[in-house]
Amino acid sequence: MKILILGSNGRLGSALTRSWSKFAEREMIPLTRAEVDFSDPEKAEAVLEALTFGTGDVIVNCAAATDVDGCERDRDMARRINAEAPGRIARLCAARGARLVHIGTDYVFDGMLDRPYTEEDQANPLSHYGVTKLEGDREVLAASPQHCVARVSWVFGPDKPSFVDAIVRRALTNPDAAAVHDKTSSPSYTEDLALWLDEFLKAAFPGGIYHLCNGGTCSWRDYGEFALECAHRSGIPVLTTSVAPLKLSEMLAFVAVRPPRTALDTSKFTRITGITPRPWKEAVEKHFTHWRP
Ligand SMILES: NC(=O)c1ccc[n+]([C@@H]2O[C@H](COP(=O)([O-])OP(=O)(O)OC[C@H]3O[C@@H](n4cnc5c(N)ncnc54)[C@H](OP(=O)(O)O)[C@@H]3O)[C@@H](O)[C@H]2O)c1
């Protein structure tokens, strides 16, 4: 079985490539932006067309324009990378009998619900990042009933720093920490995503949309504060474990509008696989047992 990972240098793509390379029966084919550049979707498709893959093989697309404000500034670029290229790749996979697992985002929702979003909830993106990611989801699902969209949120892990690493790194030299308290979601640990997404590689895994993240809901402030506590417990010399609250409306540097509440409901995934994602706090704790500045 061949597994092609697009965006293999990214936070999630690196974790999948590393975790799945230990299985001898799988031929891992990591592909970076330098090899398959989505900013020219036609060329990206041509590069993949020249590779040998087919029935039984899976492409996992972790590549995306993930700079939310950058997508607002360069809308054409965002559409090419997040929607047009995945659409072309999805149709190529369908023509070859291969399956595409496409990574989606909680930012397709407007964040106005007061409960976690299910796969059936109406998407209503507030940013161009969200708009183009939703277009990508739809292009992928339209290409084949076997293709999957796995929507994740607040991705963190050992391969590339994210919010929790930044807040801990800053606290090594600065005792003042602050984070937004009125924006909530569910963190997604890449080490866990590698285990959960493994299920999607099975030929019988049903196509469609799935929400995947760790259990529970938190604000950026809760998430940052817990990361600092874990770091402290792991012997990392942080100068503070408390995080002052900021309001989302005070984040004047944000260009794109962020949805306030985008926790994801993962019960569909649990129903199909029997796997219940562990709580986000357990995952963050685990992350900081291995962490080095
Ligand atoms: N990070 C989050 O909190 C979060 C939240 C919700 C959903 N997601 C989704 O999760 C997926 C993985 O995100 P991540 O956290 O791993 O982000 P990431 O670290 O930014 O990875 C994105 C990957 O896309 C690649 N890429 C960017 N522009 C490209 C282009 N023009 N052509 C080909 N590849 C390109 C990047 O390549 P380089 O390494 O060369 O830059 C990188 O490998 C994405 O679909 C994202 O929308 C992420």
Ligand as a Chemical Component Dictionary entry (heavy atoms), coordinates in Angstrom:
data_LIG
# 
_chem_comp.id                   LIG 
_chem_comp.type                 NON-POLYMER 
_chem_comp.pdbx_formal_charge   0 
_chem_comp.three_letter_code    LIG 
# 
loop_
_chem_comp_atom.comp_id 
_chem_comp_atom.atom_id 
_chem_comp_atom.alt_atom_id 
_chem_comp_atom.type_symbol 
_chem_comp_atom.charge 
_chem_comp_atom.model_Cartn_x 
_chem_comp_atom.model_Cartn_y 
_chem_comp_atom.model_Cartn_z 
_chem_comp_atom.pdbx_ordinal 
LIG N1  N1  N 0  -2.730 24.483 12.640 1  
LIG C1  C1  C 0  -3.965 24.494 13.099 2  
LIG O1  O1  O 0  -4.216 24.907 14.233 3  
LIG C2  C2  C 0  -5.079 23.952 12.250 4  
LIG C3  C3  C 0  -6.396 24.109 12.704 5  
LIG C4  C4  C 0  -7.425 23.586 11.929 6  
LIG C5  C5  C 0  -7.154 22.948 10.742 7  
LIG N2  N2  N 1  -5.867 22.836 10.320 8  
LIG C6  C6  C 0  -5.632 22.163 9.034  9  
LIG O2  O2  O 0  -4.722 21.106 9.262  10 
LIG C7  C7  C 0  -3.945 20.883 8.080  11 
LIG C8  C8  C 0  -2.480 20.802 8.461  12 
LIG O3  O3  O 0  -2.095 22.023 9.068  13 
LIG P1  P1  P 0  -0.754 22.181 9.914  14 
LIG O4  O4  O 0  -1.131 22.597 11.273 15 
LIG O5  O5  O -1 0.130  20.994 9.716  16 
LIG O6  O6  O 0  -0.165 23.458 9.182  17 
LIG P2  P2  P 0  1.269  23.780 8.583  18 
LIG O7  O7  O 0  2.326  23.324 9.520  19 
LIG O8  O8  O 0  1.196  25.213 8.183  20 
LIG O9  O9  O 0  1.342  22.851 7.305  21 
LIG C9  C9  C 0  0.818  23.215 6.071  22 
LIG C10 C10 C 0  1.615  22.531 5.016  23 
LIG O10 O10 O 0  1.149  23.024 3.754  24 
LIG C11 C11 C 0  2.285  23.310 2.969  25 
LIG N3  N3  N 0  1.989  24.328 1.964  26 
LIG C12 C12 C 0  1.768  25.637 2.134  27 
LIG N4  N4  N 0  1.618  26.238 0.949  28 
LIG C13 C13 C 0  1.759  25.271 0.004  29 
LIG C14 C14 C 0  1.737  25.251 -1.410 30 
LIG N5  N5  N 0  1.603  26.375 -2.125 31 
LIG N6  N6  N 0  1.898  24.071 -2.042 32 
LIG C15 C15 C 0  2.084  22.924 -1.340 33 
LIG N7  N7  N 0  2.151  22.887 -0.005 34 
LIG C16 C16 C 0  1.980  24.041 0.667  35 
LIG C17 C17 C 0  3.343  23.795 3.943  36 
LIG O11 O11 O 0  4.600  23.704 3.344  37 
LIG P3  P3  P 0  5.903  24.392 3.999  38 
LIG O12 O12 O 0  6.245  23.509 5.164  39 
LIG O13 O13 O 0  6.905  24.364 2.921  40 
LIG O14 O14 O 0  5.480  25.772 4.402  41 
LIG C18 C18 C 0  3.122  22.812 5.071  42 
LIG O15 O15 O 0  3.810  21.617 4.810  43 
LIG C19 C19 C 0  -4.313 22.010 7.119  44 
LIG O16 O16 O 0  -5.259 21.533 6.214  45 
LIG C20 C20 C 0  -4.973 23.047 8.003  46 
LIG O17 O17 O 0  -5.933 23.805 7.285  47 
LIG C21 C21 C 0  -4.826 23.313 11.044 48 
# 
loop_
_chem_comp_bond.comp_id 
_chem_comp_bond.atom_id_1 
_chem_comp_bond.atom_id_2 
_chem_comp_bond.value_order 
_chem_comp_bond.pdbx_ordinal 
LIG N1  C1  SING 1  
LIG C1  O1  DOUB 2  
LIG C1  C2  SING 3  
LIG C2  C3  SING 4  
LIG C2  C21 DOUB 5  
LIG C3  C4  DOUB 6  
LIG C4  C5  SING 7  
LIG C5  N2  DOUB 8  
LIG N2  C6  SING 9  
LIG N2  C21 SING 10 
LIG C6  O2  SING 11 
LIG C6  C20 SING 12 
LIG O2  C7  SING 13 
LIG C7  C8  SING 14 
LIG C7  C19 SING 15 
LIG C8  O3  SING 16 
LIG O3  P1  SING 17 
LIG P1  O4  DOUB 18 
LIG P1  O5  SING 19 
LIG P1  O6  SING 20 
LIG O6  P2  SING 21 
LIG P2  O7  DOUB 22 
LIG P2  O8  SING 23 
LIG P2  O9  SING 24 
LIG O9  C9  SING 25 
LIG C9  C10 SING 26 
LIG C10 O10 SING 27 
LIG C10 C18 SING 28 
LIG O10 C11 SING 29 
LIG C11 N3  SING 30 
LIG C11 C17 SING 31 
LIG N3  C12 SING 32 
LIG N3  C16 SING 33 
LIG C12 N4  DOUB 34 
LIG N4  C13 SING 35 
LIG C13 C14 SING 36 
LIG C13 C16 DOUB 37 
LIG C14 N5  SING 38 
LIG C14 N6  DOUB 39 
LIG N6  C15 SING 40 
LIG C15 N7  DOUB 41 
LIG N7  C16 SING 42 
LIG C17 O11 SING 43 
LIG C17 C18 SING 44 
LIG O11 P3  SING 45 
LIG P3  O12 DOUB 46 
LIG P3  O13 SING 47 
LIG P3  O14 SING 48 
LIG C18 O15 SING 49 
LIG C19 O16 SING 50 
LIG C19 C20 SING 51 
LIG C20 O17 SING 52 
# 
